Amino acid sequence: MFTRFQRFYNSIKLVTDLVALVIAFAAAWYTRFTWFPFEGLPPTEETLETIGLILVIFPLMFRGSNLYTTNRGRTHISEVFEVFKATVLATLVLVGVSYFIRERYSRLTVVLFAAYAFLAVSSVRLGFRTIFNELRRRGVNLKTILVVGAGTLGQRVVETIEQHRELGFTVTGLLTRKPEKVGSRILNVPVVGLFSDLAKVLDEKPVDQVILALPLEEQPQMRELMEVLALRTIDVKVVPDLFSYVTLRGGLEEFGGLPIISLQGAPMEGWNRIAKRVFDILVSSLALLFLAPWMAVLAILVKLTSRGPVLFAQERMGIDGQLFHMYKFRTMKVDAEKDGAQFATAGDTRRTPIGAFLRRSSLDEVPQFWNVFAGDMSLVGPRPERPVFIEEFKKQIPRYHLRHMVKSGITGWAQINGLRGNTSIKDRIDYDLYYIENWSLMFDLKILVRTALGGFLSKNAY
């Protein structure tokens, strides 16, 4: 039932967003060519093409910014801010795509549309929140829930339901196995009885749904509880006590009618993966075009200051453990690793005359935009490591391998927080896993902006 409600609620969001976007474009088109008629109307085909791009790009960016998930306690202001960020990003992608597929488009129309789209989508979202909150406050169509289990697992169920109030569920009571808890309140929910009181509680105050949230040591009582519930027409859900085993984006899945609990899964699949790849291609191609003259200058400097090739290709491990060659401007002498692989250190004598500057400023990483364009890397993600070091890291850090569930990146959450070079591997992994668990296109954009503003400069980049 939770899933059905959530899908229905999200489908409403999507439909209203599409309507708001069409209205915003119509308003922008009317404003542009009625109030500022300094050139003729664009061809009808161009207008329809632009609307088609909008109805594809904007929902994708909104989805990538988690605007089609539950509110999770998100405030009105924070949702509006997320809409603003997603609108800006979607507009930039729209301009980039338009640049590649045609030469002519009205810049003023696009700017006006972005402003109108933000206002329209934000207004609709706030309107929905206001209406739903008022209906829930008045108790309209609320679904009541009894949670069996008042321990850590049961409390997590209560917290989760409270964070998803827009779905219209409310917990009316908790059952416990400890007599001393009966009559108390946990998270403002009354503990109405013991497990053995289940039938009595349901007779006195019927509910729409019962959620069994029993820890592993109390699982033997499940049979007795189900025998009571089997005699009633009531929805029953079970929350398995497996949270301690969940790593990345675990959850319940269904395969051919068979329920499967996922303890560990890939975080970027389906539209999320497509959106991130489209974003990578657009930005990396623009970066390669814009930076081409500067890359030529750096290549000349590398060649003039030391003998050897301009670029240095090094084997790294990326997504799913696949190996690829990562490109950098060469900053070390050609025989730097004649004694074996090793990390760079402060004052490293193996560096070329310009190598220290390139490494400290991260300009040696610029050729990796080609790795991104080719699909070996992403703009943002965990930094790829050399296979020779990975085996040792996996022995030291149990969850190290999880960082290979996404593409490696030119920059990442760990790097902009100063974790480069000779810093704690464990801390870097913690930051990488946080990024993977909380990924969104807006998170990527935040990291890129901080990188551009100097977040990739580090005293640890030797």
C-alpha positions as CSV (number, residue, x, y, z in Angstrom):
1,M,0.0,0.0,0.0
2,F,2.8,2.4,0.8
3,T,4.3,1.9,-2.7
4,R,0.9,2.3,-4.4
5,F,0.3,5.6,-2.6
6,Q,3.8,6.9,-3.3
7,R,3.6,6.1,-7.0
8,F,0.2,7.7,-7.3
9,Y,1.4,10.8,-5.4
10,N,4.5,11.1,-7.6
11,S,2.5,10.6,-10.8
12,I,0.4,13.6,-9.7
13,K,3.6,15.6,-9.2
14,L,4.8,14.7,-12.7
15,V,1.6,15.5,-14.5
16,T,1.2,18.9,-12.8
17,D,4.9,19.7,-13.4
18,L,4.4,19.0,-17.2
19,V,1.3,21.2,-17.3
20,A,3.1,24.0,-15.4
21,L,6.1,23.8,-17.8
22,V,3.8,24.1,-20.9
23,I,2.0,27.1,-19.3
24,A,5.3,28.7,-18.4
25,F,6.6,28.3,-22.0
26,A,3.4,29.7,-23.4
27,A,3.7,32.7,-21.1
28,A,7.4,33.2,-22.0
29,W,6.6,32.9,-25.7
30,Y,3.7,35.4,-25.4
31,T,5.8,37.9,-23.4
32,R,8.8,37.7,-25.7
33,F,7.0,38.1,-29.0
34,T,4.3,40.5,-27.8
35,W,6.2,42.8,-25.5
36,F,9.6,42.6,-27.3
37,P,8.7,42.1,-31.0
38,F,12.1,43.2,-32.4
39,E,12.2,40.2,-34.7
40,G,9.7,37.9,-36.4
41,L,8.1,34.8,-34.9
42,P,10.2,31.7,-34.9
43,P,9.1,28.8,-37.2
44,T,6.4,26.6,-35.7
45,E,8.7,23.5,-36.0
46,E,11.3,25.2,-33.8
47,T,8.8,26.1,-31.1
48,L,7.4,22.6,-31.0
49,E,10.9,21.2,-30.9
50,T,11.8,23.4,-27.9
51,I,8.7,22.3,-26.1
52,G,9.5,18.7,-26.7
53,L,13.0,19.2,-25.3
54,I,11.6,20.9,-22.3
55,L,9.1,18.1,-21.5
56,V,12.0,15.6,-21.6
57,I,14.9,17.5,-20.0
58,F,13.1,19.2,-17.1
59,P,11.4,16.1,-15.7
60,L,14.7,14.2,-16.0
61,M,16.5,17.0,-14.0
62,F,13.7,17.2,-11.5
63,R,13.9,13.4,-11.0
64,G,17.7,13.6,-10.7
65,S,17.2,16.2,-8.0
66,N,14.9,13.9,-6.0
67,L,11.8,16.0,-6.6
68,Y,9.8,12.9,-7.4
69,T,10.5,11.2,-4.1
70,T,8.8,11.7,-0.8
71,N,9.3,15.0,1.0
72,R,11.2,13.2,3.9
73,G,10.6,16.1,6.2
74,R,11.7,18.7,3.6
75,T,10.5,22.2,4.5
76,H,8.6,24.4,2.1
77,I,11.6,26.7,1.6
78,S,14.0,23.8,1.0
79,E,11.7,22.3,-1.7
80,V,11.4,25.7,-3.4
81,F,15.2,25.9,-3.3
82,E,15.5,22.4,-4.8
83,V,13.1,23.4,-7.6
84,F,15.2,26.6,-8.2
85,K,18.5,24.6,-8.5
86,A,16.9,21.9,-10.7
87,T,15.4,24.6,-13.0
88,V,18.7,26.3,-13.4
89,L,20.5,23.1,-14.2
90,A,17.7,22.0,-16.6
91,T,17.9,25.3,-18.4
92,L,21.7,25.0,-18.9
93,V,21.2,21.5,-20.3
94,L,18.4,22.8,-22.6
95,V,20.7,25.5,-23.9
96,G,23.5,23.0,-24.4
97,V,21.4,20.6,-26.3
98,S,19.9,23.4,-28.4
99,Y,23.4,24.5,-29.3
100,F,24.2,21.1,-30.7
101,I,21.1,20.3,-32.6
102,R,20.3,23.8,-34.1
103,E,21.9,27.2,-34.4
104,R,18.8,29.4,-33.9
105,Y,16.9,29.9,-30.7
106,S,15.5,32.8,-28.8
107,R,17.7,33.4,-25.7
108,L,15.2,35.9,-24.2
109,T,12.4,33.3,-24.5
110,V,14.6,30.7,-22.7
111,V,15.4,33.2,-19.9
112,L,11.8,34.2,-19.5
113,F,10.7,30.5,-19.5
114,A,13.2,29.6,-16.8
115,A,11.8,32.3,-14.5
116,Y,8.2,31.4,-15.3
117,A,8.9,27.7,-14.9
118,F,10.4,28.2,-11.5
119,L,7.5,30.3,-10.3
120,A,4.9,27.9,-11.8
121,V,6.4,24.7,-10.5
122,S,7.1,26.2,-7.1
123,S,3.6,27.6,-6.8
124,V,2.0,24.2,-7.7
125,R,4.3,22.3,-5.3
126,L,3.5,24.8,-2.4
127,G,-0.2,24.6,-3.3
128,F,-0.2,20.8,-3.1
129,R,1.6,20.9,0.2
130,T,-0.9,23.4,1.7
131,I,-3.9,21.4,0.5
132,F,-2.5,18.0,1.7
133,N,-1.4,19.4,5.0
134,E,-4.8,20.9,5.6
135,L,-6.6,17.7,4.7
136,R,-4.3,15.6,7.0
137,R,-4.7,18.1,9.8
138,R,-8.4,17.7,9.5
139,G,-8.0,13.9,9.5
140,V,-9.4,13.5,6.0
141,N,-8.8,9.9,4.7
142,L,-6.1,9.2,7.2
143,K,-5.0,5.5,7.4
144,T,-4.3,4.3,10.9
145,I,-1.5,2.0,11.8
146,L,-0.6,-0.2,14.8
147,V,3.1,-1.0,15.2
148,V,3.9,-4.3,16.9
149,G,7.3,-3.6,18.4
150,A,8.4,-0.7,20.5
151,G,12.2,-1.2,20.3
152,T,14.7,0.5,17.9
153,L,13.1,-1.0,14.8
154,G,9.6,0.0,15.8
155,Q,10.7,3.5,16.6
156,R,12.3,3.7,13.2
157,V,9.0,2.8,11.6
158,V,7.3,5.6,13.5
159,E,9.9,8.1,12.5
160,T,9.7,7.0,8.8
161,I,5.9,7.3,8.8
162,E,6.1,10.7,10.4
163,Q,8.5,11.9,7.7
164,H,6.0,10.8,5.0
165,R,3.0,12.5,6.3
166,E,1.9,13.5,2.8
167,L,0.9,9.9,2.2
168,G,-1.8,10.1,4.9
169,F,-0.7,7.5,7.5
170,T,-0.7,7.9,11.2
171,V,0.5,5.6,14.0
172,T,-2.2,5.3,16.7
173,G,-0.3,2.9,19.0
174,L,2.6,0.6,19.8
175,L,2.7,-2.9,21.3
176,T,5.7,-4.1,23.4
177,R,6.9,-7.2,25.1
178,K,8.0,-5.2,28.2
179,P,5.1,-4.6,30.7
180,E,6.9,-1.6,32.2
181,K,6.5,0.3,28.9
182,V,2.7,-0.1,28.7
183,G,1.0,3.3,29.3
184,S,4.1,5.3,28.3
185,R,4.6,7.3,25.1
186,I,7.4,6.7,22.6
187,L,8.0,9.4,20.0
188,N,4.6,10.8,21.1
189,V,2.8,7.5,20.3
190,P,1.1,5.6,23.2
191,V,2.2,2.1,24.1
192,V,-1.2,0.5,24.3
193,G,-0.4,-3.0,25.3
194,L,1.7,-6.2,25.1
195,F,2.1,-8.5,22.1
196,S,-0.4,-10.8,23.8
197,D,-3.0,-8.0,23.8
198,L,-3.0,-7.7,20.0
199,A,-6.6,-9.2,19.6
200,K,-7.9,-7.1,22.4
201,V,-6.4,-3.9,21.1
202,L,-7.8,-4.5,17.6
203,D,-11.3,-5.2,19.0
204,E,-11.3,-2.0,21.1
205,K,-9.9,0.3,18.4
206,P,-9.7,-1.1,14.9
207,V,-6.9,0.1,12.6
208,D,-6.3,0.0,8.8
209,Q,-2.9,-1.7,9.0
210,V,-0.6,-3.6,11.4
211,I,3.1,-3.4,11.0
212,L,5.2,-6.1,12.6
213,A,8.6,-4.6,13.5
214,L,10.2,-7.3,15.6
215,P,14.0,-7.6,16.3
216,L,15.6,-10.9,15.4
217,E,15.5,-12.3,18.9
218,E,11.6,-11.9,18.9
219,Q,11.0,-13.5,15.6
220,P,9.7,-16.7,17.2
221,Q,6.6,-14.7,18.3
222,M,5.7,-14.0,14.6
223,R,3.7,-17.2,14.2
224,E,1.5,-16.5,17.2
225,L,0.9,-12.9,16.0
226,M,0.0,-14.0,12.5
227,E,-2.5,-16.5,13.8
228,V,-4.4,-13.6,15.4
229,L,-4.1,-11.4,12.3
230,A,-5.2,-14.2,9.9
231,L,-8.7,-14.1,11.5
232,R,-9.1,-10.4,10.5
233,T,-9.5,-8.4,7.2
234,I,-6.6,-6.1,7.8
235,D,-3.4,-5.1,6.0
236,V,-0.3,-6.6,7.5
237,K,3.2,-5.5,6.8
238,V,6.5,-6.9,8.1
239,V,9.7,-4.8,8.6
240,P,12.6,-7.2,8.7
241,D,15.4,-6.5,11.2
242,L,18.1,-6.3,8.7
243,F,19.1,-2.6,8.8
244,S,22.5,-3.4,10.3
245,Y,23.4,-5.4,7.1
246,V,22.2,-2.8,4.6
247,T,25.1,-1.0,2.9
248,L,24.2,1.0,-0.2
249,R,20.6,1.7,-1.2
250,G,19.2,-1.6,0.1
251,G,15.5,-2.2,0.0
252,L,12.6,-4.6,-0.9
253,E,12.4,-5.7,-4.5
254,E,10.0,-8.0,-6.4
255,F,11.0,-10.5,-9.0
256,G,8.3,-12.5,-10.7
257,G,6.1,-12.2,-7.6
258,L,8.9,-13.3,-5.3
259,P,9.7,-10.7,-2.6
260,I,13.5,-10.1,-2.3
261,I,15.3,-8.0,0.2
262,S,18.2,-6.1,-1.3
263,L,21.0,-5.4,1.2
264,Q,23.3,-3.8,-1.3
265,G,22.6,-2.4,-4.8
266,A,23.7,-0.1,-7.5
267,P,22.7,3.5,-6.7
268,M,22.4,4.8,-10.3
269,E,20.2,2.8,-12.6
270,G,17.5,3.6,-15.1
271,W,16.8,7.3,-15.7
272,N,19.3,8.4,-13.0
273,R,22.1,6.7,-15.0
274,I,20.9,8.2,-18.2
275,A,20.6,11.7,-16.8
276,K,24.1,11.5,-15.2
277,R,25.6,10.3,-18.5
278,V,23.9,13.0,-20.6
279,F,25.2,15.6,-18.1
280,D,28.7,14.2,-18.3
281,I,28.7,14.3,-22.1
282,L,27.4,17.8,-22.3
283,V,29.8,19.3,-19.8
284,S,32.9,17.4,-20.8
285,S,32.4,18.2,-24.5
286,L,32.0,21.9,-23.7
287,A,35.0,21.8,-21.4
288,L,37.2,20.1,-24.1
289,L,36.2,22.8,-26.6
290,F,36.7,25.7,-24.2
291,L,40.0,24.4,-22.7
292,A,41.6,23.3,-25.9
293,P,43.8,26.4,-26.3
294,W,44.9,26.2,-22.7
295,M,45.6,22.5,-22.9
296,A,47.9,23.3,-25.9
297,V,49.8,25.8,-23.8
298,L,50.2,23.3,-21.0
299,A,51.3,20.6,-23.4
300,I,54.0,22.9,-24.8
301,L,55.2,23.8,-21.3
302,V,55.4,20.1,-20.3
303,K,57.4,19.3,-23.5
304,L,59.8,22.2,-23.1
305,T,60.6,21.5,-19.4
306,S,61.4,17.7,-19.5
307,R,62.0,14.9,-22.0
308,G,59.3,12.4,-22.6
309,P,55.7,12.3,-23.6
310,V,53.2,15.1,-22.8
311,L,50.5,12.8,-21.6
312,F,50.8,10.1,-19.0
313,A,48.5,7.2,-19.3
314,Q,48.1,5.2,-16.1
315,E,46.0,2.1,-15.5
316,R,43.2,2.7,-13.0
317,M,40.1,0.7,-11.7
318,G,36.7,2.1,-12.4
319,I,33.1,0.9,-12.1
320,D,32.5,-2.8,-11.5
321,G,36.3,-3.3,-11.2
322,Q,36.9,-2.5,-14.9
323,L,40.4,-1.3,-15.8
324,F,40.9,1.7,-18.0
325,H,43.7,4.1,-18.9
326,M,43.4,7.5,-17.1
327,Y,45.1,10.4,-18.9
328,K,47.0,13.2,-17.1
329,F,49.6,15.8,-18.1
330,R,52.9,14.2,-17.2
331,T,54.3,15.7,-13.9
332,M,57.0,13.1,-13.1
333,K,60.2,12.1,-14.9
334,V,59.9,9.2,-17.3
335,D,61.8,6.8,-15.0
336,A,59.8,7.9,-11.8
337,E,58.7,4.4,-11.0
338,K,61.7,2.4,-11.9
339,D,61.8,1.1,-8.3
340,G,58.0,0.3,-8.2
341,A,54.7,2.1,-7.7
342,Q,54.6,4.6,-4.8
343,F,52.6,7.6,-3.6
344,A,54.0,11.1,-4.3
345,T,55.3,12.9,-1.3
346,A,56.2,16.5,-0.3
347,G,59.3,17.7,-2.1
348,D,59.3,14.6,-4.3
349,T,62.5,14.7,-6.5
350,R,60.8,12.8,-9.2
351,R,58.7,15.8,-10.3
352,T,59.4,17.8,-13.4
353,P,60.1,21.5,-13.2
354,I,56.5,22.3,-13.9
355,G,55.1,19.2,-12.3
356,A,54.6,20.6,-8.8
357,F,52.6,23.5,-10.1
358,L,50.4,21.3,-12.3
359,R,49.7,18.9,-9.4
360,R,49.1,21.6,-6.8
361,S,46.6,23.4,-9.2
362,S,45.2,20.1,-10.5
363,L,45.8,21.3,-14.0
364,D,47.4,17.9,-14.7
365,E,43.9,16.4,-14.4
366,V,42.4,18.4,-17.3
367,P,42.9,15.6,-20.0
368,Q,40.5,13.4,-18.0
369,F,37.6,15.3,-19.6
370,W,38.4,13.0,-22.5
371,N,38.0,10.0,-20.2
372,V,34.6,11.4,-19.2
373,F,33.5,12.0,-22.8
374,A,34.6,8.5,-23.7
375,G,32.6,7.0,-20.8
376,D,35.5,5.6,-18.7
377,M,34.9,8.2,-15.9
378,S,32.3,10.7,-14.7
379,L,32.7,14.4,-13.8
380,V,32.0,13.6,-10.2
381,G,32.6,10.4,-8.3
382,P,35.2,8.6,-6.2
383,R,38.7,9.1,-7.5
384,P,40.0,6.0,-9.4
385,E,42.9,4.2,-7.7
386,R,45.6,2.0,-9.2
387,P,45.1,-1.7,-9.0
388,V,48.4,-2.2,-7.3
389,F,47.1,-0.3,-4.3
390,I,43.5,-1.5,-4.3
391,E,44.2,-5.1,-3.0
392,E,45.9,-3.7,0.0
393,F,43.1,-1.1,0.7
394,K,40.5,-3.8,0.5
395,K,42.2,-5.8,3.2
396,Q,42.4,-2.7,5.5
397,I,38.9,-1.3,4.8
398,P,36.0,-3.8,4.5
399,R,33.7,-1.6,2.5
400,Y,36.3,-0.2,0.1
401,H,35.0,-2.2,-2.8
402,L,31.6,-0.4,-2.7
403,R,33.1,2.7,-4.2
404,H,33.4,0.8,-7.5
405,M,29.6,0.5,-7.8
406,V,29.7,3.9,-9.6
407,K,32.0,5.5,-12.2
408,S,35.1,7.2,-10.9
409,G,35.2,11.0,-11.2
410,I,37.6,13.8,-12.0
411,T,36.5,15.4,-8.7
412,G,34.5,14.1,-5.7
413,W,33.0,14.8,-2.3
414,A,36.2,13.7,-0.6
415,Q,38.5,15.8,-2.8
416,I,36.7,19.1,-2.2
417,N,36.9,18.4,1.5
418,G,40.7,18.3,1.3
419,L,41.1,14.5,1.2
420,R,43.8,14.2,-1.5
421,G,47.2,12.7,-1.7
422,N,48.7,11.4,1.6
423,T,45.5,11.5,3.6
424,S,43.4,8.9,5.5
425,I,42.1,6.3,3.1
426,K,39.3,5.4,5.6
427,D,38.1,9.0,5.7
428,R,38.1,9.2,1.9
429,I,36.0,6.0,1.7
430,D,33.5,7.4,4.2
431,Y,33.1,10.5,2.1
432,D,32.9,8.5,-1.1
433,L,30.2,6.2,0.3
434,Y,28.3,9.3,1.6
435,Y,28.3,10.7,-1.9
436,I,27.1,7.4,-3.4
437,E,24.3,7.0,-0.8
438,N,23.1,10.6,-1.3
439,W,23.7,11.1,-5.0
440,S,21.7,13.5,-7.0
441,L,22.4,15.7,-10.0
442,M,22.2,18.7,-7.7
443,F,24.8,17.2,-5.5
444,D,27.1,16.7,-8.5
445,L,26.5,20.4,-9.5
446,K,27.4,21.5,-5.9
447,I,30.6,19.5,-6.0
448,L,31.5,20.9,-9.5
449,V,30.9,24.5,-8.4
450,R,33.0,24.1,-5.2
451,T,35.7,22.5,-7.4
452,A,35.6,25.5,-9.8
453,L,35.9,27.9,-6.8
454,G,39.1,26.3,-5.6
455,G,37.8,23.2,-3.8
456,F,40.3,21.0,-5.8
457,L,43.3,23.0,-4.5
458,S,44.9,21.1,-1.7
459,K,48.1,21.3,0.4
460,N,48.1,17.5,0.2
461,A,48.4,17.4,-3.7
462,Y,52.1,16.8,-4.1
